[in-house]
Amino acid sequence: MDVNGKRVLVAGLGVSGRSAVQALQGHAKSVTSVDEHSAAADLHSFDQVDWNQVDLVMASPVFNPRTPFILHARQAGIPVVSEVELAWALRARAARTGRPAPWIGITGTNGKTSTTQMTSAMMTASGFDAPAVGNIGKAVSQAVLDPAHDVLCVELSSFQLHFTDSLSLACAAITNLAADHLDWHGGFEAYAADKAKIYHGVQRALVYNADDRQVSAIADAARPVTGCLKVGFTLGRPAPGQIGVRDGWIIDLSGVSGGPVGQEERIAPLSDLAGLSEPDGSVYPHLLADALCAFALALGAGADRADAVGAMAAFRPGDHRIETVTQLGTGSDAIRFVDDSKATNAHAARASLSSYRPGSVIWIAGGLAKGTRFDELVASQADCLAAVVVIGQDPEPIMEALSSQAPQVPVTRVEPKPADTVMERAVRAAGEYAQPGQVVLLAPACASMDQFRSYADRGKAFARQAAVWVDGHAAV
């Protein structure tokens, strides 16, 4: 795709839309923005669009494929692309005058952000200018135009990938797959097909979750370029072609560390990964999986092995990802408050809950369920639950799952109004259950927009109220 001389309609002036408008300057013949809610837009209704003056539409991820203006554009033969596809086109254009930065792409239902951040940290430790961009950090259409970058570590959502068809990434990974955003995609098969696009034409390392049957099948069916290394990561003992764990060590049999496929390379002891571990030293399984994935991506892209291992050992998860925000007491008898507000679906909440020992978790859950059922989540994690506090304006799906799958677990339902005191009341209810050695865990399994501005806003509210509760009980 060549945007030069095209009349481009930018639909939506969020982060990606604003970036696209700026990136297109000097390339497109004309750029027209439309956003029904932004005063900065050129047009404020899609009814105002003169489709005879449009050659290309760049659609914000907020618009699903069945949105009327997208259907109209396609019926008129006008291509609809994502900001990622636009960035790739600008990258290709830049290649005529200079070396474009290769991309490392990461997608999946969960773990994208942690994996992207770890990959960026490993590449940076190896001396590359390698920012985390895309669905996090700087918009990719801005990052691609910055000549200072050696490599782009790009987090890619399924929304972005749907309208993206031209990528040929240096390295690519799918962290895992579970039902999510099915209302946007129209079903799981369509969702998985969009995720699978990340593997099209991968050049150096195709990295996949060997413990995930669906991801493994997609990787097996993928057709990367000749010579591309396929690397599976597993939390178990690795087979040839995989990187995994044995006897407390990360073990590589994939060849990504430099040896032939099948030759064992001892990478690092798990005891070195303090930032990915519980206070007792046990490593969070889902963060370990992210680390293995990132290590394979970084080495595939040219990172130094020793520098990558050092970055892995030094890494700390970002805000609102299984983060201890405060605690009452010390040692093994402390009551800890852990913020995993980023666990916005059942798959992420399961990964979070499974990190804890039986009977140790007071779980704060709920929010905008998005049509999800939680029976499987509750049934699989019932043993770790000491009690549950349910928030949100849509509590019935979680309440029903708790009633049917874990009737022995005590539950408090927090009334949804007033919204500005929801987290205060939730933390207070959780604190009434908490005993020494237990964890109050915010891993809602739901979106936040029913009562909070974002998952970050929800996490910050939890941290504030947890601090208030600890202060109040420390003096007792």
Salt bridges, closest charged atoms under 4 A:
ASP55 OD1 - ARG7 NH2 2.87
ASP129 OD1 - HIS149 ND1 2.66
ASP146 OD2 - LYS138 NZ 3.75
ASP146 OD2 - HIS149 NE2 3.39
ASP165 OD1 - LYS197 NZ 3.06
ASP180 OD2 - HIS181 NE2 3.24
ASP180 OD1 - LYS370 NZ 3.38
ASP194 OD2 - HIS162 ND1 2.83
ASP194 OD2 - HIS185 ND1 2.91
ASP247 OD2 - ARG246 NE 3.53
GLU264 OE1 - ARG246 NH1 2.89
GLU265 OE1 - ARG305 NH1 3.01
GLU278 OE1 - ARG336 NH2 2.65
ASP339 OD2 - HIS320 ND1 2.55
ASP340 OD1 - ARG321 NH1 2.89
ASP375 OD1 - ARG373 NE 4.00
GLU376 OE2 - ARG350 NH1 3.65
GLU396 OE2 - ARG413 NH2 3.69
GLU400 OE1 - ARG373 NH2 2.85
GLU424 OE2 - ARG428 NH1 3.60
ASP457 OD1 - ARG453 NH2 3.25
